[in-house]
Amino acid sequence: MRGDFFMKRAFNRFSVRSRLAPLSDRDIEEKRREGVRTGRSDWDADRVIGAVWRLDSADDVGYVLQSLRPPSAARQTTSN
């Protein structure tokens, strides 16, 4: 029970901090780039960031998401 109290307290503290000082657009972009670097991903962070900023004007979100797949994922196929 005591652990629940501390988890809730930590969560609330984090939530308040996020609401009081949300990340800027630039901070969010840099966080995505860092995640790609540290995760050793073959995703192109700048392409993903650009696509996210244009999602609201896309005619087909599925197409946008499919076009962002890294080359290694695009080569893989699934069969039923």
N, C-alpha and C positions, 0 to 999 in steps of 0.2 A: 504494500500500500504506500509506503513512504516513497518508493521509487516513482510511483505514479505522480505524486505531488511534485517531485523535482522535475519530472519530464514535462508536466503541464506548465510549471513555472518557467522552464527554459524555453518551451515553445512559445508561450505568451511573450516572453521578453524578446525573442527573435521576431515574432509577428509585429510587435509594436515598433521595433527598430526598422523593420522593412517598410512599414507604413509611414514612419516619420522621415526616413531617408531612403526612398526607393532608388534603385540603380538608374543611372542615366542611360539613354540609348547607346551611347559610346561604351559605357561600362558593360552593358549586356553583350554588345558585339565582341568586346575584348574577352569576356568570360567564355563565349562560344569558341573563339580562336584558341584560347588557352586549353579548353577542354579537348579540342581536336589535337593540339600538340601533345599534351600529356597523356592522352588516351591512345596515342599512336594510330590515329584514324586516317583512312585514306579519303575521307570526305573533304571537299573543298569548302572550308569555312566561309570564305567570302561569297561563294555562289549561294550557299545556304542562307546567309544573312541577307543578301540581295533579294532572294526569292521570298523570304519572310516579309520583307518590307513591301513587296508587291502583291502579296496574297489577296488583299482586298480588291484588287483590280483584275485578278485572274478569272478567265472564263471557266477553266477546269482545274481545280486544285489538285485532283488526282494526277493530271498530266505534269503539273509543276513538280509535285513530289517525286514522281517517277523519273523526271529529267534530272533530279538532283542525286540520284543514286551514284555512288562511286563506281568506277570502272569494274572493280572486282565483284561488286554486288550485281551489276548489270549483266555480267557474263553468266551468273548463276541462274538456272532455270528451275522451276518446280513443276512437278507433274503429279497428277491425281491418280 
